[in-house]
Amino acid sequence: MMPQLGAIQNVAPLLLATGWALFVLIAEMFSVDRRHVGIGWLTIVGLGTVAWIAEPAGSGTDPIFASVVAQDGLTSYVTQLLCALTMVSVLMAIDYIPKTGVQGGEHYPLVLFAVVGLIVMAAATDLIVMFLGLETMSMAVYVLAGLWKREMRSNEAALKYFLLGAFASGFMLYGMALLYAVAGSTLLPDVAAAAASDLPAEQSTLLLLGVALLLVGFGFKVGAVPFHLWTPDVYEGAPTSVTAFMSTVVKLGAFAAMIRTVTVALAPVSGDLTLALWLTSAATMTVGNIVALKQTSLKRMLAYSSVAHTGYLLIGVTCGSEQGAAAVLFYLATYGAMNLAAFGIMMLISRQGSGAERISDYAGLGQSNPMLALAMTICMLSLTGIPPLAGFMGKLYLFSAALEAGHEILVVVAVLNSVISAAYYLGVVRVMYLDAPRENVAASGGHLAIGTLIAVAAVIALGLMPGAVLDAARNAAASIVLGSG
Amino acid sequence: MYGLLTTMILSPAAAAILLAVVPPGATVLLRRLALLASLVPFGLSVAVWSAYDPAIAGFQLVERTTWISQLGISYYLGLDGISLLLVMLTTLLTPLVLLAAPDQIHTRLKAYLISMLLLETTMLGTLVALDLILFYVFWELMLIPMFLIIGIWGGDRRVYAAIKFFLFTMVGSLPMLAGIIYMGLSYGAQPDLGGSPSFALTDLYGLVLSNSAQFWVCLAMILAFAIKVPMWPLHTWLPDAHVEAPTGGSVILAGVLLKMGTYGFVRFVMPLFPDVLPVFMPWIGTLAVIGIIYGALVAMVQPDMKKLVAYSSVSHLGFVMLGIASMNVIGVSGAVYQMIGHGLSTGALFLLVGMIYERRHTRMIADFGGLWRQVPMYASCFLIVTLASIGLPGLNGFIGEFMIIVGTFQTHPGLTAFAVSGVVLGAVYMLWMYQRVMFGPLENPENEKLTDMTPREMCVIGPLLLLIVIMGVYPKPFLERIETSVAATVERATATAVVERPSARVPELKVAHAETVSTGDNR
């Protein structure tokens, strides 16, 4: 059957992103600039265009291509947010990658391929297609983590991420196989129908087992406890620009897929999994925060903090409600902005090679570079959840959703965790303002500075005027479709 | 006068931005600019005072627009007699602290002035915010400048003290946030109240929660405010913060920040949870009395003057909390009066201790003695403030304490008996310190070089002494503003006896309003 023109239009963002990735791959071969500034900008333009055309299709909320992808509110929200966050991280990378002494022209097409995979994950209404998206993304990110070819820890990061990622993929695929065994189809509507029907006991056990294994796979990708063990090493070993990308953008795609499958399609059974999700959420934030307390490396601290934020995000998934999904989507925007900003500042300050990764490198920044210190303070306070910054609004909405869903205790756990997190985020502020400066910290990189400025501005704007993004997240959560089932 | 409150709370922040572009080397310019800028909010608060009608109990100068409509959060400002006086206290203390700054701050003056001005914005915002989320925003923001003030310009253990201060307050305020969200959502879940979430205080008055929900939400708020006050046994951050903070920081901390806790009790806890207050108030009263006696006893044995004043705050704020626990108009009015009185006298005490510390670089009582002859002006000012602090009739401390004791005696006579002993102990530690520092022979040769107060220092202390006397002799303009607002609050807090509250409470309030308005006409 010939796909109609309308169907092509509906996957236009995906097609454009794929085509653009190939185009950038070829263009990079002819790039004579060793810093690849032009290639970087080409990537940004491409991502901007993808975001531009990623509107939810009016009538086209129908599933397309034999119902394996849906261009609904969720897809377009996630695509646009993905592109926005990636654009900022690419802008930062333009200066950062040459600064570390790597000729990283391949960085840009790889980022685009990862984005393609993430869009597929968000849009997929078929388990196998979702898996394809996941693997497309993962392969690109495995390579990205090893971009510092000559650095042991970057190689270690790539290998560790690859081995554990492959293992998690196996779990996920097995989960999908079990779901197929029950539903007789990998299409989400069929799976949803099977989940909603009255299954015999052994079948429903199989279904639950399938969902649990699926959750293991997702848990690995988002770094949930106890599948978080790779995060600190990989985040620390990967180039900082890649860490920024991984901790924000990759998480976004994985959570989008999680919402579509676990929260919406498997809603009838995910009620049985509430306790498991609840415990995972509580454990993730607690472990992340407590371990972060002891870190002396800022990059590692942010890695554990990202684990903790995964825990907060899982609150929304635990709710299993539309409000919960909207809160997760909104929190991902706020978290993306503040994390990108923090990594951006880190990249600005870092020198050749390893860079300013220890917290003590920031001593006295308040005096030696007041603007950067102020920006870092804004990021740290936002990550703590101090109003009126983005992180506060994100938490406010998440807590509201959780209270509405009746998870008062989980909110109390999250609140206590926020207090713990204040201790280490505040530690950075303390070092910057209360300690004496050691040496003059020179910040360099025009693109980096602009990227960081955009991210910091977003942190403030999402705190003071979150209305537009809140509406978008709510619409996205309200218009999730599964397919023609 | 729409927009007056917004202008007032934003003016110090605007001044801070202005200061940020001045080069840090231009200290004289910075000082003068900061001082002039801090007179703007003071002038605006005087305008607020004159625009305020003392005969009306409700909120005045209200500004209300939606902020984040999706979550039901509004930008809602307004003030009543209780917040009005605290606003005045804030706008008065800030210029005095900035005026005194050059004597106390010897490094990074620009950053200090900016922090103080930003702190003023957040304090004023906390006092006039009537949307609970907006209140929370200012409440949390207040921590950051204070954290920096203690952490950068404090004593040897400043970093420890600053972090302890921040984390203690945060432990209290985050559960409060959960409680606030719960209330806002419950409001939205009650279809007869409009069906959408709201965090506006006046909307939440109408909220009906089950007793168990009220219990937990109220407990969360009590925890937040009790840490801020601080009530025994949650006071341990206070001596550290006070001892390490620079003088200006201590003045604002004792003068205004601690009052945010007691203010929170009067503004939020009392009217919002009438059904569970009878459960909590006896406990609060008991802890308050323990705080009064404990604070006084610990203050008595302090060798360090600043630490003595810090522990005296624990004792005095115990009195304020006792007044609030009385739940009647006279007791709560006395508590509010005592908040202002304590702000003035303890602020003055910290400033005076700071002045002697700048000269001698010690605050140990044992290092002094016989200062009366050497620095007579200083000693006289110190005497007035000491007497105000122990509640001598004719000075401000007496009226507040007296009203609290009268009010509490009606409801908790047993507790009052213990509390009165706190008055005696207060006299003991303050007068004993005064005697050891000022009287006797001048034995330490170091002290012979001491100079008396400079004109600038007199300008700093003068306004405080004047107000201490005025509030002691002629309390009427203050009390008439306090009492109408307190009466309305107490009425809400004690409305629990009525069985069908939601329908019965609203007409009651209307009657109350009608009465106050009619008395206004009769005047």
HADDOCK unambig.tbl for C-alpha pairs under 7 A between the chains (distance, minus, plus):
assign (segid A and resid 386 and name CA) (segid B and resid 140 and name CA) 6.44 0.50 0.50
assign (segid A and resid 387 and name CA) (segid B and resid 137 and name CA) 4.96 0.50 0.50
assign (segid A and resid 387 and name CA) (segid B and resid 140 and name CA) 6.73 0.50 0.50
assign (segid A and resid 387 and name CA) (segid B and resid 141 and name CA) 6.81 0.50 0.50
assign (segid A and resid 388 and name CA) (segid B and resid 137 and name CA) 5.92 0.50 0.50
assign (segid A and resid 400 and name CA) (segid B and resid 181 and name CA) 6.18 0.50 0.50
assign (segid A and resid 403 and name CA) (segid B and resid 182 and name CA) 6.63 0.50 0.50
assign (segid A and resid 412 and name CA) (segid B and resid 175 and name CA) 6.92 0.50 0.50
assign (segid A and resid 415 and name CA) (segid B and resid 174 and name CA) 5.79 0.50 0.50
assign (segid A and resid 415 and name CA) (segid B and resid 175 and name CA) 6.38 0.50 0.50
assign (segid A and resid 419 and name CA) (segid B and resid 167 and name CA) 6.93 0.50 0.50
assign (segid A and resid 419 and name CA) (segid B and resid 170 and name CA) 6.28 0.50 0.50
assign (segid A and resid 419 and name CA) (segid B and resid 171 and name CA) 5.92 0.50 0.50
assign (segid A and resid 434 and name CA) (segid B and resid 151 and name CA) 6.01 0.50 0.50
assign (segid A and resid 434 and name CA) (segid B and resid 152 and name CA) 5.34 0.50 0.50
assign (segid A and resid 467 and name CA) (segid B and resid 68 and name CA) 6.01 0.50 0.50
assign (segid A and resid 467 and name CA) (segid B and resid 70 and name CA) 6.83 0.50 0.50
